[in-house]
Every structure is written in structure tokens, then in C-alpha cells.
Amino acid sequence: MSNVSYYTEEGLKKLKDELSHLKDVERPAASQAIAEARDKGDLSENAEYDAAKEAQGMLEMRISKLEAIVANARIIDENSLDLSKALIHSTVKIKNLNNKMIMNYKLVAQSEADLSKGHISVESPIGKALLGKQVGDVAEAQVPVGSIKLEVLEISRD
């Protein structure tokens, strides 16, 4: 079953660029490292060969995961967002009712999440709690320190 994820054009381009780099640069480098390690002799006692094969396996898993993400990615036009409720690519101004702090978060796909920029994943506990909420609604999120209540103050497309 496929998981469709929504991205901005810029976010999807970053994923495609990373995938291209892994395939065009990292994959040949991994093959070269295996070839060099193989040339050093007995493979049964060659730790360098084992490490290179393991690195290649990790690289191939990352490539496979990115290919699946890109295949199921959809670009969302931020200008056509419904601002009556919190959706992916909405910026939500919230008030934490536990400590009265006011915060702004942009709801994004997991691969675009960056808390330093105020971008949180729609798959995070807070992101899940906010999805579909309207201004004035109170969302309850289960976070590692317990339950927090968040009041939606504003929804925009910033």
C-alpha cells in the first residue's frame, strides 16, 4: 500500500536531487570501494570488504526508500490551500494551554520537517493533533512528557 505525501515543489526537488546524487555519485563510489577491497586478497578475512558491502547495502536501502517516496509524492499548490482548517503546508499559530506559550508551526511532510525553521511533520504527535482543526478548536497531543492542549489561534499559508 502506498503512502502519498504532499510536498512543495522545492521540497520534492530536494528529494530528487538527493536521489540523483546517491545514484550518480555514491553508488559508483561504493562499487569502487568494494572492488578495491576485493583486490586486497582473501575475502573471508577481509574486514574492509565486509564494511564496503555493508555500506553499499545501506546506500541501496536509502535509494530504495527515496525512490518509493518520490514515486508517491504529490506537489501541493500552497496558494489553493483551504485556510478554514489546518492541513499540510498550513502555518498554524497555536497557544499551549498548559504553559500559555504561543508558537507558529508549518505542517509539512516528514522529510521536510525541521524544527529550527518551525516546520513539523504531520506525522508527529502535535502535527497529527492539529490536522483538520479550525480556529478556536483545542487539539490534544500525546507527547513524551504527557498530554498537552493546544488552542488554534490562526491558520495561514505563510
Contacts in CASP RR format, 6 or more apart in sequence:
PFRMAT RR
TARGET T0000
AUTHOR 0000-0000-0000
METHOD contacts of the structure
MODEL  1
MSNVSYYTEEGLKKLKDELSHLKDVERPAASQAIAEARDKGDLSENAEYD
AAKEAQGMLEMRISKLEAIVANARIIDENSLDLSKALIHSTVKIKNLNNK
MIMNYKLVAQSEADLSKGHISVESPIGKALLGKQVGDVAEAQVPVGSIKL
EVLEISRD
2 68 0 8 1.000
2 71 0 8 1.000
2 72 0 8 1.000
3 72 0 8 1.000
4 72 0 8 1.000
4 73 0 8 1.000
4 74 0 8 1.000
5 69 0 8 1.000
5 72 0 8 1.000
5 73 0 8 1.000
5 74 0 8 1.000
5 109 0 8 1.000
5 110 0 8 1.000
5 111 0 8 1.000
6 73 0 8 1.000
6 74 0 8 1.000
6 75 0 8 1.000
6 76 0 8 1.000
6 88 0 8 1.000
6 89 0 8 1.000
6 109 0 8 1.000
7 15 0 8 1.000
7 73 0 8 1.000
7 74 0 8 1.000
7 75 0 8 1.000
7 76 0 8 1.000
7 109 0 8 1.000
7 111 0 8 1.000
7 112 0 8 1.000
8 75 0 8 1.000
8 76 0 8 1.000
8 78 0 8 1.000
8 89 0 8 1.000
8 112 0 8 1.000
9 75 0 8 1.000
11 111 0 8 1.000
11 112 0 8 1.000
12 70 0 8 1.000
12 73 0 8 1.000
12 75 0 8 1.000
15 66 0 8 1.000
15 69 0 8 1.000
15 70 0 8 1.000
15 73 0 8 1.000
15 111 0 8 1.000
16 70 0 8 1.000
18 66 0 8 1.000
19 63 0 8 1.000
19 66 0 8 1.000
19 67 0 8 1.000
19 70 0 8 1.000
22 59 0 8 1.000
22 62 0 8 1.000
22 63 0 8 1.000
22 66 0 8 1.000
23 63 0 8 1.000
26 59 0 8 1.000
27 59 0 8 1.000
27 60 0 8 1.000
27 63 0 8 1.000
30 52 0 8 1.000
30 55 0 8 1.000
30 56 0 8 1.000
30 59 0 8 1.000
31 56 0 8 1.000
33 52 0 8 1.000
33 55 0 8 1.000
33 56 0 8 1.000
34 49 0 8 1.000
34 52 0 8 1.000
34 53 0 8 1.000
34 56 0 8 1.000
36 52 0 8 1.000
37 46 0 8 1.000
37 48 0 8 1.000
37 49 0 8 1.000
37 51 0 8 1.000
37 52 0 8 1.000
38 46 0 8 1.000
38 49 0 8 1.000
40 46 0 8 1.000
40 48 0 8 1.000
40 49 0 8 1.000
43 49 0 8 1.000
69 111 0 8 1.000
76 88 0 8 1.000
76 89 0 8 1.000
78 89 0 8 1.000
78 157 0 8 1.000
79 157 0 8 1.000
81 87 0 8 1.000
81 89 0 8 1.000
81 90 0 8 1.000
81 157 0 8 1.000
83 90 0 8 1.000
83 155 0 8 1.000
83 156 0 8 1.000
83 157 0 8 1.000
84 134 0 8 1.000
84 155 0 8 1.000
85 132 0 8 1.000
85 133 0 8 1.000
85 134 0 8 1.000
85 155 0 8 1.000
86 92 0 8 1.000
86 107 0 8 1.000
86 130 0 8 1.000
86 131 0 8 1.000
86 132 0 8 1.000
86 133 0 8 1.000
86 134 0 8 1.000
86 152 0 8 1.000
86 155 0 8 1.000
87 107 0 8 1.000
87 131 0 8 1.000
87 132 0 8 1.000
88 107 0 8 1.000
88 108 0 8 1.000
88 109 0 8 1.000
88 122 0 8 1.000
88 131 0 8 1.000
89 106 0 8 1.000
89 107 0 8 1.000
89 108 0 8 1.000
89 157 0 8 1.000
90 106 0 8 1.000
90 107 0 8 1.000
90 155 0 8 1.000
90 156 0 8 1.000
90 157 0 8 1.000
91 104 0 8 1.000
91 105 0 8 1.000
91 106 0 8 1.000
91 107 0 8 1.000
91 155 0 8 1.000
91 156 0 8 1.000
91 157 0 8 1.000
91 158 0 8 1.000
92 104 0 8 1.000
92 105 0 8 1.000
92 106 0 8 1.000
92 107 0 8 1.000
92 130 0 8 1.000
92 133 0 8 1.000
92 152 0 8 1.000
92 154 0 8 1.000
92 155 0 8 1.000
93 102 0 8 1.000
93 103 0 8 1.000
93 104 0 8 1.000
93 152 0 8 1.000
93 153 0 8 1.000
93 154 0 8 1.000
93 155 0 8 1.000
93 156 0 8 1.000
94 102 0 8 1.000
94 103 0 8 1.000
94 104 0 8 1.000
94 105 0 8 1.000
94 130 0 8 1.000
94 139 0 8 1.000
94 150 0 8 1.000
94 151 0 8 1.000
94 152 0 8 1.000
94 153 0 8 1.000
95 101 0 8 1.000
95 102 0 8 1.000
95 103 0 8 1.000
95 150 0 8 1.000
95 151 0 8 1.000
95 153 0 8 1.000
96 102 0 8 1.000
96 103 0 8 1.000
96 148 0 8 1.000
96 149 0 8 1.000
96 150 0 8 1.000
97 138 0 8 1.000
97 148 0 8 1.000
97 149 0 8 1.000
97 150 0 8 1.000
97 151 0 8 1.000
98 148 0 8 1.000
98 149 0 8 1.000
102 153 0 8 1.000
104 118 0 8 1.000
104 158 0 8 1.000
105 118 0 8 1.000
105 119 0 8 1.000
105 120 0 8 1.000
105 126 0 8 1.000
105 127 0 8 1.000
105 130 0 8 1.000
106 117 0 8 1.000
106 118 0 8 1.000
106 119 0 8 1.000
106 120 0 8 1.000
106 158 0 8 1.000
107 120 0 8 1.000
107 121 0 8 1.000
107 122 0 8 1.000
107 127 0 8 1.000
107 130 0 8 1.000
107 131 0 8 1.000
108 119 0 8 1.000
108 120 0 8 1.000
108 121 0 8 1.000
108 122 0 8 1.000
109 121 0 8 1.000
109 122 0 8 1.000
110 121 0 8 1.000
110 122 0 8 1.000
110 123 0 8 1.000
112 119 0 8 1.000
112 121 0 8 1.000
113 119 0 8 1.000
113 120 0 8 1.000
113 121 0 8 1.000
113 124 0 8 1.000
120 126 0 8 1.000
120 127 0 8 1.000
121 127 0 8 1.000
122 128 0 8 1.000
122 131 0 8 1.000
125 141 0 8 1.000
125 142 0 8 1.000
125 143 0 8 1.000
126 139 0 8 1.000
126 141 0 8 1.000
126 143 0 8 1.000
126 148 0 8 1.000
126 150 0 8 1.000
127 141 0 8 1.000
128 141 0 8 1.000
129 139 0 8 1.000
129 140 0 8 1.000
129 141 0 8 1.000
129 150 0 8 1.000
130 139 0 8 1.000
130 141 0 8 1.000
130 150 0 8 1.000
130 152 0 8 1.000
133 139 0 8 1.000
133 152 0 8 1.000
134 152 0 8 1.000
134 155 0 8 1.000
135 152 0 8 1.000
135 153 0 8 1.000
135 154 0 8 1.000
135 155 0 8 1.000
136 151 0 8 1.000
136 152 0 8 1.000
136 153 0 8 1.000
137 151 0 8 1.000
137 152 0 8 1.000
138 149 0 8 1.000
138 150 0 8 1.000
138 151 0 8 1.000
138 152 0 8 1.000
139 149 0 8 1.000
139 150 0 8 1.000
139 151 0 8 1.000
139 152 0 8 1.000
140 147 0 8 1.000
140 148 0 8 1.000
140 149 0 8 1.000
140 150 0 8 1.000
141 147 0 8 1.000
141 148 0 8 1.000
141 150 0 8 1.000
END
